[in-house]
Amino acid sequence: MKTVIFDLDGTLADTSGDLIAAANVCFRGLGLGALLDPAKDARTALRGGRAMLTLGFSRVDGFGEDDISGQYQVLLDAYAQDIDHHTVMYPGAMDAVEALKSRGYGVGIATNKPEGLAEELMRRLGVRDAFASLVGADTLSVKKPDPEHLFEAARRAGGNPALTCLVGDTATDRNTAKAAGVPSILVTFGPSGEDMAALQPEALLDRYEDLPEIVNLLMGASQSPLTGGQHRRTNGS
């Protein structure tokens, strides 16, 4: 079986608001106030907890790496308590997932979010059962950009790891797919969308309605993924 594996944060769902809120719990607990802005710092939020803590502490004096390490579990605990207050699936994401499944593709998730948090979030959003696999940051001894992380998500979805593609939103996703020797599709509607073309993925995705067609262009015509020029579907064109 061919599979389509999705990143989670910034790809399937905009999780930035709840991530920023969790980081600000840490900063408020230290008497620093809300150091991160939900709109201006959304890009950093989708890079993970340590990136948010690093950015926040860079805006005040007297804090360093020890504080980042010390607050990381505090952040995770705060996030787990309020994981879906602001988070929403991107428009059309689940329709695209169902369309891929109807065409015979297996679908799964490969995320660098801890597995337990990813599972809980997908359950609360009511979409966990739509995905045949979910591999998190701590599921294996490796995580993205190690290709084994992607391969395991494909295997658990019932697919051949050599016949998969990765839908993501960061250089990490691009590098994971490149290391795996499979195509990457990078979304342009997230906070870092304007940076995706420079990463030279096999395809750019402006809206989820076009994903099934892009996947077919990359993988449907043959038994091996294409590695040629960049595809882009915009406004149905």
KOLZA-103821 format. One record per residue: y, x, z of N, C-alpha, C, CB in turn; residue in one letter. Coordinates in nm, 2 decimals. Glycine has a CB too. Example, Ala and Ser with C-alpha at 12.3 -4.5 7.8 and 13.67 -1.06 7.14 Angstrom:
BEGIN
     n_yy     n_xx     n_zz    ca_yy    ca_xx    ca_zz     c_yy     c_xx     c_zz    cb_yy    cb_xx    cb_zz   aa
    -0.57     1.32     0.78    -0.45     1.23     0.78    -0.33     1.32     0.78    -0.45     1.13     0.90    A
    -0.22     1.28     0.71    -0.11     1.37     0.71     0.00     1.29     0.79    -0.06     1.41     0.57    S
! end
This chain:
BEGIN
     n_yy     n_xx     n_zz    ca_yy    ca_xx    ca_zz     c_yy     c_xx     c_zz    cb_yy    cb_xx    cb_zz   aa
    -0.12     0.08     0.00     0.00     0.00     0.00     0.13     0.09     0.00     0.00    -0.09     0.12    M
     0.23     0.04    -0.08     0.36     0.11    -0.07     0.43     0.04     0.04     0.43     0.09    -0.20    K
     0.52     0.12     0.11     0.59     0.07     0.22     0.74     0.11     0.21     0.54     0.13     0.35    T
     0.82     0.02     0.28     0.96     0.05     0.29     0.99     0.06     0.44     1.05    -0.06     0.22    V
     1.04     0.17     0.49     1.06     0.20     0.63     1.21     0.20     0.65     1.00     0.33     0.67    I
     1.26     0.13     0.76     1.40     0.12     0.79     1.43     0.20     0.91     1.43    -0.03     0.80    F
     1.55     0.26     0.91     1.62     0.30     1.03     1.67     0.17     1.10     1.74     0.40     1.00    D
     1.70     0.18     1.23     1.75     0.06     1.30     1.90     0.06     1.32     1.68     0.05     1.43    L
     1.95     0.15     1.40     2.09     0.15     1.43     2.18     0.18     1.31     2.12     0.25     1.55    D
     2.27     0.09     1.27     2.36     0.12     1.16     2.29     0.09     1.03     2.40     0.26     1.16    G
     2.17     0.05     1.03     2.10     0.02     0.90     2.05    -0.13     0.90     1.98     0.11     0.88    T
     1.97    -0.16     0.99     1.93    -0.30     1.00     2.03    -0.38     1.09     1.79    -0.31     1.07    L
     2.08    -0.32     1.19     2.17    -0.39     1.28     2.29    -0.30     1.32     2.09    -0.43     1.41    A
     2.40    -0.37     1.34     2.52    -0.30     1.40     2.51    -0.31     1.55     2.65    -0.37     1.35    D
     2.46    -0.20     1.61     2.44    -0.19     1.75     2.56    -0.12     1.82     2.31    -0.12     1.78    T
     2.66    -0.08     1.75     2.76     0.01     1.80     2.84    -0.05     1.92     2.86     0.04     1.69    S
     2.86    -0.18     1.92     2.94    -0.24     2.03     2.87    -0.23     2.16     2.96    -0.39     2.00    G
     2.74    -0.26     2.16     2.66    -0.25     2.29     2.64    -0.10     2.33     2.53    -0.32     2.28    D
     2.63    -0.01     2.24     2.62     0.13     2.27     2.75     0.18     2.33     2.58     0.21     2.15    L
     2.86     0.15     2.27     2.99     0.19     2.33     3.01     0.13     2.47     3.10     0.14     2.24    I
     2.97     0.01     2.49     2.99    -0.05     2.62     2.90     0.02     2.72     2.94    -0.20     2.61    A
     2.78     0.06     2.69     2.70     0.13     2.78     2.76     0.27     2.82     2.56     0.15     2.72    A
     2.81     0.34     2.72     2.88     0.47     2.75     3.00     0.45     2.84     2.92     0.54     2.61    A
     3.07     0.35     2.81     3.19     0.32     2.90     3.15     0.29     3.04     3.28     0.21     2.84    N
     3.03     0.23     3.06     2.98     0.21     3.20     2.98     0.35     3.27     2.84     0.14     3.20    V
     2.93     0.45     3.20     2.92     0.58     3.26     3.06     0.63     3.30     2.85     0.68     3.16    C
     3.15     0.62     3.20     3.28     0.68     3.23     3.36     0.60     3.34     3.36     0.67     3.10    F
     3.34     0.47     3.34     3.41     0.40     3.45     3.35     0.43     3.58     3.39     0.24     3.42    R
     3.22     0.46     3.59     3.15     0.49     3.71     3.20     0.62     3.77     3.01     0.50     3.69    G
     3.26     0.71     3.68     3.32     0.83     3.72     3.47     0.82     3.74     3.29     0.94     3.62    L
     3.52     0.70     3.73     3.66     0.68     3.75     3.75     0.72     3.64     3.71     0.76     3.87    G
     3.69     0.73     3.52     3.76     0.78     3.40     3.81     0.66     3.31     3.67     0.87     3.32    L
     3.77     0.54     3.34     3.81     0.43     3.25     3.72     0.43     3.13     3.95     0.44     3.22    G
     3.76     0.34     3.03     3.69     0.33     2.91     3.74     0.43     2.81     3.70     0.19     2.85    A
     3.66     0.54     2.79     3.70     0.65     2.71     3.67     0.63     2.56     3.64     0.78     2.75    L
     3.59     0.53     2.53     3.55     0.51     2.39     3.60     0.37     2.34     3.40     0.52     2.37    L
     3.64     0.37     2.22     3.69     0.24     2.16     3.58     0.18     2.07     3.82     0.27     2.08    D
     3.55     0.06     2.08     3.44     0.00     2.00     3.46     0.00     1.85     3.42    -0.15     2.04    P
     3.58     0.00     1.81     3.61     0.00     1.66     3.62     0.15     1.61     3.74    -0.07     1.63    A
     3.71     0.22     1.68     3.74     0.36     1.63     3.62     0.46     1.65     3.86     0.41     1.70    K
     3.54     0.43     1.75     3.43     0.52     1.78     3.29     0.47     1.74     3.43     0.56     1.92    D
     3.29     0.37     1.65     3.16     0.31     1.61     3.07     0.41     1.54     3.18     0.19     1.52    A
     3.13     0.50     1.46     3.05     0.60     1.39     2.97     0.69     1.48     3.14     0.68     1.30    R
     3.04     0.73     1.59     2.98     0.82     1.69     2.87     0.74     1.76     3.08     0.87     1.79    T
     2.89     0.62     1.79     2.79     0.54     1.87     2.66     0.54     1.79     2.84     0.39     1.88    A
     2.66     0.53     1.66     2.54     0.52     1.59     2.47     0.65     1.57     2.57     0.46     1.45    L
     2.53     0.76     1.63     2.46     0.89     1.63     2.39     0.91     1.76     2.57     1.00     1.61    R
     2.40     0.81     1.86     2.32     0.82     1.98     2.40     0.84     2.11     2.22     0.93     1.96    G
     2.33     0.83     2.22     2.39     0.84     2.35     2.46     0.97     2.38     2.29     0.81     2.45    G
     2.39     1.08     2.35     2.45     1.21     2.38     2.58     1.23     2.30     2.35     1.32     2.35    R
     2.58     1.19     2.18     2.70     1.20     2.09     2.81     1.12     2.15     2.67     1.15     1.95    A
     2.79     1.00     2.21     2.89     0.93     2.27     2.94     0.99     2.40     2.85     0.79     2.30    M
     2.85     1.04     2.48     2.89     1.11     2.60     2.97     1.23     2.57     2.77     1.14     2.69    L
     2.93     1.31     2.47     3.00     1.43     2.43     3.14     1.40     2.39     2.93     1.50     2.32    T
     3.16     1.29     2.31     3.29     1.26     2.26     3.38     1.21     2.37     3.28     1.15     2.15    L
     3.33     1.12     2.46     3.41     1.08     2.57     3.45     1.19     2.66     3.33     0.97     2.65    G
     3.36     1.27     2.70     3.40     1.38     2.79     3.49     1.48     2.73     3.27     1.45     2.84    F
     3.49     1.49     2.60     3.59     1.58     2.53     3.73     1.53     2.54     3.55     1.59     2.38    S
     3.75     1.41     2.58     3.88     1.35     2.59     3.94     1.37     2.73     3.88     1.21     2.56    R
     3.87     1.43     2.82     3.92     1.45     2.96     3.88     1.59     3.00     3.86     1.35     3.06    V
     3.95     1.64     3.10     3.93     1.78     3.14     3.82     1.78     3.26     4.06     1.85     3.19    D
     3.75     1.89     3.26     3.66     1.92     3.38     3.52     1.87     3.37     3.72     1.86     3.50    G
     3.48     1.83     3.25     3.34     1.78     3.23     3.28     1.85     3.11     3.35     1.62     3.20    F
     3.14     1.87     3.13     3.07     1.95     3.03     2.93     1.91     3.01     3.07     2.10     3.07    G
     2.85     2.00     2.97     2.71     1.97     2.93     2.63     1.91     3.05     2.64     2.09     2.88    E
     2.65     1.96     3.17     2.58     1.91     3.29     2.61     1.76     3.31     2.61     1.99     3.41    D
     2.73     1.72     3.28     2.77     1.58     3.30     2.71     1.50     3.19     2.92     1.57     3.29    D
     2.70     1.55     3.07     2.63     1.47     2.96     2.48     1.45     3.00     2.64     1.55     2.83    I
     2.42     1.55     3.05     2.28     1.54     3.08     2.26     1.45     3.20     2.22     1.67     3.12    S
     2.35     1.46     3.30     2.34     1.37     3.42     2.37     1.23     3.39     2.44     1.42     3.52    G
     2.45     1.20     3.29     2.49     1.06     3.27     2.40     0.99     3.16     2.63     1.05     3.22    Q
     2.31     1.07     3.10     2.23     1.01     2.99     2.14     0.90     3.03     2.15     1.12     2.92    Y
     2.07     0.92     3.15     1.99     0.81     3.20     2.07     0.69     3.24     1.90     0.86     3.31    Q
     2.19     0.72     3.30     2.28     0.61     3.34     2.31     0.52     3.22     2.40     0.67     3.41    V
     2.34     0.59     3.11     2.37     0.52     2.99     2.26     0.44     2.94     2.41     0.62     2.88    L
     2.14     0.49     2.94     2.02     0.42     2.89     1.99     0.30     2.98     1.90     0.51     2.89    L
     2.01     0.31     3.11     1.99     0.20     3.20     2.09     0.09     3.17     2.00     0.25     3.35    D
     2.22     0.13     3.15     2.32     0.03     3.13     2.30    -0.04     2.99     2.46     0.10     3.13    A
     2.25     0.03     2.90     2.23    -0.02     2.77     2.11    -0.12     2.77     2.20     0.09     2.66    Y
     2.00    -0.08     2.85     1.89    -0.17     2.86     1.92    -0.31     2.92     1.78    -0.10     2.94    A
     2.02    -0.31     3.01     2.06    -0.43     3.08     2.14    -0.52     3.00     2.14    -0.39     3.21    Q
     2.20    -0.47     2.89     2.29    -0.55     2.81     2.28    -0.50     2.66     2.44    -0.55     2.86    D
     2.16    -0.52     2.61     2.13    -0.45     2.48     2.17    -0.53     2.36     1.98    -0.42     2.48    I
     2.19    -0.66     2.38     2.22    -0.75     2.26     2.34    -0.84     2.27     2.09    -0.83     2.23    D
     2.43    -0.80     2.35     2.55    -0.88     2.37     2.64    -0.88     2.24     2.63    -0.84     2.49    H
     2.66    -0.77     2.19     2.74    -0.75     2.07     2.66    -0.73     1.94     2.84    -0.64     2.08    H
     2.54    -0.69     1.95     2.46    -0.65     1.84     2.43    -0.76     1.74     2.33    -0.58     1.88    T
     2.44    -0.74     1.61     2.40    -0.84     1.51     2.33    -0.77     1.40     2.53    -0.91     1.46    V
     2.23    -0.84     1.34     2.17    -0.79     1.22     2.27    -0.79     1.10     2.05    -0.88     1.18    M
     2.26    -0.70     1.01     2.35    -0.70     0.90     2.32    -0.81     0.81     2.35    -0.56     0.82    Y
     2.42    -0.87     0.74     2.40    -0.99     0.66     2.29    -0.96     0.55     2.53    -1.03     0.59    P
     2.20    -1.05     0.54     2.10    -1.03     0.43     1.98    -0.94     0.46     2.16    -0.99     0.31    G
     1.99    -0.88     0.58     1.88    -0.78     0.61     1.74    -0.84     0.62     1.91    -0.71     0.74    A
     1.73    -0.95     0.69     1.60    -1.01     0.71     1.55    -1.08     0.58     1.60    -1.10     0.82    M
     1.64    -1.14     0.50     1.60    -1.19     0.38     1.55    -1.09     0.29     1.72    -1.26     0.31    D
     1.61    -0.97     0.29     1.56    -0.86     0.21     1.42    -0.81     0.25     1.65    -0.74     0.21    A
     1.40    -0.81     0.38     1.27    -0.77     0.44     1.16    -0.87     0.39     1.27    -0.77     0.59    V
     1.19    -0.99     0.40     1.09    -1.10     0.36     1.07    -1.09     0.21     1.14    -1.24     0.40    E
     1.17    -1.06     0.13     1.15    -1.05    -0.01     1.06    -0.93    -0.04     1.29    -1.03    -0.08    A
     1.08    -0.82     0.03     0.99    -0.70     0.00     0.85    -0.73     0.04     1.04    -0.58     0.09    L
     0.83    -0.80     0.15     0.69    -0.84     0.19     0.63    -0.93     0.09     0.69    -0.91     0.33    K
     0.71    -1.02     0.03     0.65    -1.12    -0.07     0.61    -1.04    -0.20     0.75    -1.22    -0.10    S
     0.67    -0.93    -0.22     0.63    -0.85    -0.34     0.52    -0.75    -0.31     0.76    -0.77    -0.39    R
     0.47    -0.75    -0.19     0.35    -0.67    -0.16     0.38    -0.54    -0.08     0.28    -0.64    -0.28    G
     0.50    -0.52    -0.05     0.54    -0.39     0.03     0.51    -0.41     0.18     0.69    -0.35     0.00    Y
     0.46    -0.31     0.24     0.46    -0.31     0.39     0.60    -0.27     0.44     0.35    -0.22     0.44    G
     0.64    -0.32     0.55     0.77    -0.28     0.61     0.76    -0.24     0.75     0.87    -0.40     0.60    V
     0.83    -0.14     0.79     0.83    -0.09     0.93     0.96    -0.02     0.96     0.72     0.01     0.94    G
     0.97     0.03     1.09     1.09     0.09     1.14     1.06     0.23     1.19     1.15     0.00     1.25    I
     1.15     0.32     1.16     1.15     0.46     1.21     1.28     0.48     1.27     1.10     0.56     1.10    A
     1.30     0.49     1.40     1.42     0.50     1.47     1.42     0.61     1.57     1.47     0.37     1.53    T
     1.54     0.67     1.59     1.55     0.77     1.70     1.60     0.71     1.82     1.64     0.89     1.65    N
     1.60     0.58     1.83     1.62     0.51     1.96     1.49     0.51     2.04     1.67     0.36     1.94    K
     1.49     0.53     2.17     1.36     0.52     2.24     1.28     0.40     2.21     1.39     0.53     2.39    P
     1.15     0.41     2.20     1.07     0.31     2.15     1.09     0.18     2.23     0.92     0.35     2.15    E
     1.09     0.19     2.37     1.10     0.07     2.45     1.22     0.00     2.43     1.09     0.11     2.60    G
     1.34     0.07     2.41     1.46     0.00     2.39     1.46    -0.07     2.25     1.58     0.10     2.40    L
     1.40     0.00     2.15     1.40    -0.05     2.01     1.31    -0.18     2.01     1.34     0.05     1.92    A
     1.20    -0.18     2.08     1.11    -0.29     2.09     1.18    -0.41     2.16     0.98    -0.26     2.16    E
     1.25    -0.38     2.27     1.32    -0.49     2.34     1.43    -0.55     2.25     1.38    -0.43     2.47    E
     1.51    -0.46     2.19     1.62    -0.51     2.10     1.56    -0.60     1.99     1.70    -0.40     2.05    L
     1.46    -0.56     1.92     1.41    -0.64     1.81     1.35    -0.77     1.86     1.30    -0.56     1.74    M
     1.29    -0.77     1.98     1.24    -0.89     2.03     1.35    -0.99     2.07     1.15    -0.87     2.16    R
     1.46    -0.94     2.13     1.57    -1.02     2.17     1.64    -1.08     2.04     1.67    -0.95     2.25    R
     1.64    -1.00     1.94     1.70    -1.05     1.81     1.61    -1.15     1.74     1.74    -0.93     1.73    L
     1.49    -1.16     1.78     1.39    -1.25     1.72     1.33    -1.20     1.59     1.46    -1.38     1.70    G
     1.33    -1.07     1.57     1.28    -1.02     1.44     1.17    -0.92     1.45     1.40    -0.96     1.36    V
     1.12    -0.89     1.57     1.02    -0.79     1.58     0.89    -0.82     1.50     0.98    -0.77     1.73    R
     0.85    -0.94     1.49     0.73    -0.97     1.42     0.73    -0.96     1.27     0.68    -1.12     1.46    D
     0.85    -0.94     1.22     0.87    -0.92     1.08     0.83    -0.78     1.03     1.01    -0.95     1.03    A
     0.82    -0.69     1.12     0.79    -0.55     1.09     0.65    -0.51     1.14     0.90    -0.46     1.15    F
     0.58    -0.45     1.05     0.44    -0.41     1.08     0.43    -0.29     1.17     0.36    -0.39     0.96    A
     0.54    -0.21     1.18     0.53    -0.09     1.27     0.67    -0.07     1.32     0.49     0.03     1.19    S
     0.67     0.00     1.44     0.80     0.05     1.50     0.77     0.18     1.57     0.86    -0.06     1.59    L
     0.82     0.29     1.51     0.81     0.42     1.57     0.94     0.47     1.62     0.75     0.53     1.46    V
     0.95     0.50     1.75     1.07     0.53     1.82     1.08     0.68     1.84     1.09     0.46     1.95    G
     1.19     0.72     1.91     1.22     0.86     1.93     1.11     0.93     2.02     1.35     0.88     2.00    A
     1.05     0.85     2.11     0.95     0.91     2.20     0.81     0.86     2.17     0.99     0.88     2.34    D
     0.79     0.80     2.06     0.65     0.75     2.02     0.56     0.87     2.00     0.66     0.66     1.90    T
     0.61     0.97     1.93     0.54     1.09     1.90     0.60     1.21     1.97     0.53     1.11     1.74    L
     0.55     1.33     1.94     0.61     1.45     2.00     0.73     1.49     1.91     0.51     1.56     2.01    S
     0.75     1.43     1.79     0.86     1.46     1.70     0.93     1.34     1.67     0.80     1.53     1.57    V
     1.05     1.35     1.62     1.13     1.24     1.57     1.20     1.28     1.44     1.23     1.19     1.68    K
     1.27     1.19     1.38     1.35     1.23     1.26     1.45     1.34     1.29     1.42     1.10     1.20    K
     1.46     1.44     1.20     1.42     1.44     1.06     1.28     1.50     1.03     1.52     1.52     0.99    P
     1.20     1.51     1.13     1.06     1.56     1.11     0.99     1.45     1.02     0.98     1.58     1.24    D
     0.94     1.48     0.91     0.88     1.38     0.82     0.76     1.31     0.88     0.83     1.44     0.69    P
     0.69     1.37     0.98     0.58     1.30     1.04     0.62     1.17     1.11     0.51     1.39     1.14    E
     0.74     1.16     1.16     0.79     1.04     1.22     0.79     0.93     1.11     0.94     1.06     1.27    H
     0.84     0.96     0.99     0.84     0.86     0.88     0.70     0.83     0.84     0.92     0.91     0.77    L
     0.62     0.93     0.82     0.48     0.91     0.78     0.40     0.82     0.88     0.40     1.05     0.77    F
     0.42     0.84     1.01     0.35     0.76     1.10     0.39     0.61     1.10     0.37     0.81     1.24    E
     0.52     0.59     1.07     0.57     0.45     1.06     0.51     0.39     0.94     0.72     0.45     1.04    A
     0.49     0.46     0.83     0.42     0.41     0.71     0.28     0.38     0.73     0.44     0.51     0.59    A
     0.21     0.47     0.80     0.07     0.45     0.83     0.05     0.33     0.92     0.01     0.58     0.90    R
     0.13     0.32     1.02     0.11     0.20     1.11     0.15     0.07     1.04     0.20     0.22     1.23    R
     0.22     0.08     0.93     0.25    -0.04     0.85     0.14    -0.07     0.75     0.39    -0.03     0.79    A
     0.04     0.01     0.75    -0.07    -0.01     0.66    -0.06     0.06     0.53    -0.09    -0.15     0.64    G
     0.04     0.15     0.52     0.07     0.21     0.39     0.02     0.36     0.38     0.21     0.21     0.37    G
     0.03     0.41     0.25     0.01     0.55     0.22     0.14     0.62     0.24    -0.04     0.56     0.07    N
     0.14     0.72     0.33     0.27     0.79     0.36     0.34     0.85     0.24     0.24     0.90     0.46    P
     0.26     0.88     0.14     0.32     0.94     0.02     0.39     0.84    -0.07     0.21     1.01    -0.07    A
     0.36     0.71    -0.04     0.42     0.60    -0.12     0.51     0.52    -0.04     0.30     0.52    -0.19    L
     0.61     0.58     0.01     0.71     0.51     0.09     0.85     0.55     0.06     0.68     0.53     0.24    T
     0.95     0.47     0.11     1.09     0.52     0.10     1.15     0.48     0.23     1.16     0.45    -0.02    C
     1.27     0.54     0.26     1.34     0.53     0.38     1.47     0.47     0.36     1.34     0.66     0.46    L
     1.51     0.36     0.42     1.64     0.30     0.42     1.71     0.34     0.54     1.63     0.14     0.40    V
     1.83     0.41     0.53     1.90     0.46     0.65     2.05     0.47     0.63     1.85     0.59     0.68    G
     2.11     0.54     0.72     2.26     0.54     0.71     2.32     0.67     0.76     2.32     0.43     0.80    D
     2.24     0.78     0.77     2.29     0.91     0.82     2.22     1.02     0.74     2.26     0.92     0.96    T
     2.28     1.14     0.76     2.22     1.26     0.70     2.08     1.28     0.76     2.31     1.38     0.73    A
     2.06     1.24     0.88     1.93     1.26     0.94     1.82     1.18     0.86     1.92     1.21     1.09    T
     1.86     1.06     0.82     1.77     0.98     0.74     1.75     1.04     0.60     1.82     0.83     0.72    D
     1.86     1.09     0.54     1.84     1.16     0.41     1.75     1.28     0.42     1.98     1.20     0.36    R
     1.77     1.36     0.53     1.69     1.48     0.54     1.55     1.45     0.57     1.75     1.57     0.66    N
     1.52     1.34     0.65     1.39     1.30     0.67     1.31     1.27     0.55     1.38     1.18     0.77    T
     1.37     1.19     0.46     1.31     1.15     0.34     1.29     1.27     0.25     1.39     1.04     0.26    A
     1.39     1.36     0.24     1.38     1.48     0.16     1.27     1.57     0.21     1.51     1.56     0.16    K
     1.25     1.58     0.34     1.14     1.66     0.39     1.01     1.60     0.36     1.16     1.69     0.54    A
     1.01     1.47     0.35     0.88     1.40     0.33     0.85     1.39     0.18     0.89     1.26     0.38    A
     0.95     1.42     0.09     0.93     1.42    -0.05     0.92     1.27    -0.10     0.80     1.48    -0.09    G
     1.00     1.18    -0.04     1.00     1.04    -0.08     1.15     1.00    -0.10     0.93     0.95     0.02    V
     1.18     0.89    -0.17     1.31     0.85    -0.19     1.38     0.80    -0.06     1.32     0.74    -0.29    P
     1.51     0.82    -0.06     1.60     0.76     0.05     1.70     0.66    -0.02     1.67     0.87     0.13    S
     1.73     0.55     0.05     1.83     0.46     0.02     1.92     0.45     0.13     1.76     0.31    -0.02    I
     2.05     0.49     0.11     2.15     0.49     0.22     2.25     0.37     0.20     2.22     0.62     0.22    L
     2.27     0.30     0.32     2.36     0.19     0.31     2.50     0.23     0.32     2.32     0.09     0.43    V
     2.59     0.16     0.25     2.73     0.19     0.25     2.82     0.10     0.33     2.78     0.19     0.11    T
     2.76     0.00     0.40     2.84    -0.09     0.48     2.85    -0.06     0.62     2.77    -0.23     0.46    F
     2.80     0.05     0.67     2.81     0.09     0.81     2.94     0.17     0.83     2.69     0.17     0.85    G
     2.96     0.21     0.95     3.09     0.29     0.98     3.10     0.42     0.91     3.09     0.32     1.13    P
     2.99     0.48     0.86     2.99     0.60     0.79     2.97     0.58     0.64     2.90     0.70     0.84    S
     2.98     0.46     0.59     2.94     0.43     0.46     3.01     0.51     0.35     2.97     0.28     0.43    G
     3.13     0.55     0.37     3.20     0.62     0.27     3.15     0.76     0.25     3.35     0.63     0.30    E
     3.07     0.81     0.35     3.01     0.94     0.34     2.88     0.95     0.27     3.00     1.00     0.48    D
     2.82     0.84     0.24     2.68     0.84     0.20     2.66     0.90     0.06     2.63     0.70     0.20    M
     2.75     0.87    -0.03     2.73     0.92    -0.17     2.72     1.08    -0.17     2.85     0.88    -0.26    A
     2.80     1.14    -0.08     2.79     1.29    -0.08     2.66     1.34    -0.04     2.90     1.34     0.01    A
     2.57     1.26     0.03     2.44     1.31     0.07     2.34     1.30    -0.04     2.39     1.22     0.19    L
     2.38     1.24    -0.16     2.30     1.24    -0.28     2.16     1.18    -0.25     2.28     1.37    -0.34    Q
     2.16     1.06    -0.20     2.03     0.99    -0.19     1.98     0.94    -0.33     2.03     0.87    -0.09    P
     1.86     0.89    -0.34     1.81     0.84    -0.46     1.88     0.71    -0.50     1.66     0.82    -0.46    E
     1.93     0.64    -0.39     2.00     0.51    -0.42     2.10     0.49    -0.30     1.91     0.40    -0.43    A
     2.21     0.41    -0.34     2.30     0.36    -0.24     2.29     0.21    -0.24     2.45     0.41    -0.28    L
     2.31     0.15    -0.12     2.29     0.01    -0.11     2.42    -0.05    -0.05     2.17    -0.03    -0.01    L
     2.49    -0.13    -0.13     2.61    -0.19    -0.09     2.59    -0.33    -0.02     2.71    -0.21    -0.21    D
     2.48    -0.39    -0.05     2.45    -0.52     0.01     2.30    -0.54     0.01     2.53    -0.64    -0.06    R
     2.25    -0.60     0.11     2.10    -0.62     0.12     2.04    -0.70     0.01     2.07    -0.68     0.26    Y
     2.12    -0.79    -0.05     2.06    -0.87    -0.16     2.00    -0.79    -0.27     2.17    -0.96    -0.21    E
     2.05    -0.67    -0.28     2.01    -0.58    -0.40     1.89    -0.49    -0.36     2.12    -0.50    -0.44    D
     1.85    -0.49    -0.23     1.75    -0.39    -0.19     1.61    -0.41    -0.27     1.72    -0.41    -0.05    L
     1.56    -0.53    -0.28     1.43    -0.54    -0.35     1.43    -0.49    -0.49     1.39    -0.69    -0.35    P
     1.54    -0.51    -0.56     1.55    -0.45    -0.70     1.56    -0.30    -0.69     1.67    -0.51    -0.77    E
     1.63    -0.25    -0.60     1.64    -0.10    -0.59     1.51    -0.04    -0.56     1.74    -0.06    -0.48    I
     1.43    -0.10    -0.46     1.30    -0.05    -0.43     1.21    -0.06    -0.55     1.24    -0.13    -0.31    V
     1.22    -0.16    -0.63     1.13    -0.17    -0.75     1.17    -0.06    -0.85     1.15    -0.31    -0.81    N
     1.30    -0.03    -0.86     1.34     0.07    -0.95     1.28     0.21    -0.91     1.49     0.08    -0.96    L
     1.28     0.23    -0.78     1.24     0.36    -0.73     1.09     0.37    -0.72     1.30     0.38    -0.59    L
     1.02     0.26    -0.69     0.88     0.27    -0.65     0.79     0.18    -0.73     0.86     0.25    -0.51    M
     0.84     0.07    -0.79     0.76    -0.03    -0.84     0.70     0.00    -0.98     0.84    -0.15    -0.86    G
     0.76     0.09    -1.05     0.71     0.11    -1.19     0.59     0.20    -1.20     0.82     0.17    -1.27    A
     0.56     0.28    -1.09     0.45     0.37    -1.10     0.39     0.39    -0.96     0.50     0.51    -1.15    S
     0.29     0.47    -0.95     0.22     0.49    -0.82     0.27     0.61    -0.75     0.07     0.51    -0.85    Q
     0.39     0.66    -0.79     0.45     0.77    -0.72     0.60     0.74    -0.71     0.42     0.91    -0.78    S
     0.67     0.78    -0.61     0.81     0.75    -0.60     0.89     0.83    -0.70     0.86     0.78    -0.46    P
     1.00     0.78    -0.75     1.08     0.85    -0.84     1.18     0.94    -0.76     1.16     0.75    -0.92    L
     1.22     1.05    -0.82     1.31     1.14    -0.76     1.42     1.17    -0.85     1.24     1.27    -0.71    T
     1.45     1.08    -0.94     1.56     1.11    -1.04     1.70     1.08    -0.99     1.53     1.03    -1.17    G
     1.78     1.02    -1.08     1.92     1.00    -1.05     1.94     0.89    -0.95     1.99     0.96    -1.18    G
     2.07     0.88    -0.91     2.11     0.79    -0.80     2.13     0.65    -0.86     2.23     0.84    -0.73    Q
     2.07     0.55    -0.79     2.09     0.41    -0.83     2.19     0.35    -0.74     1.95     0.34    -0.83    H
     2.26     0.25    -0.80     2.35     0.17    -0.71     2.36     0.03    -0.77     2.49     0.24    -0.70    R
     2.35    -0.07    -0.69     2.36    -0.20    -0.73     2.49    -0.26    -0.66     2.23    -0.29    -0.70    R
     2.58    -0.30    -0.73     2.71    -0.35    -0.67     2.74    -0.49    -0.73     2.82    -0.25    -0.69    T
     2.76    -0.59    -0.65     2.79    -0.72    -0.69     2.70    -0.77    -0.80     2.93    -0.72    -0.74    N
     2.57    -0.74    -0.79     2.48    -0.79    -0.88     2.47    -0.72    -1.01     2.50    -0.93    -0.90    G
     2.55    -0.62    -1.03     2.56    -0.55    -1.16     2.45    -0.44    -1.17     2.69    -0.49    -1.18    S
! end
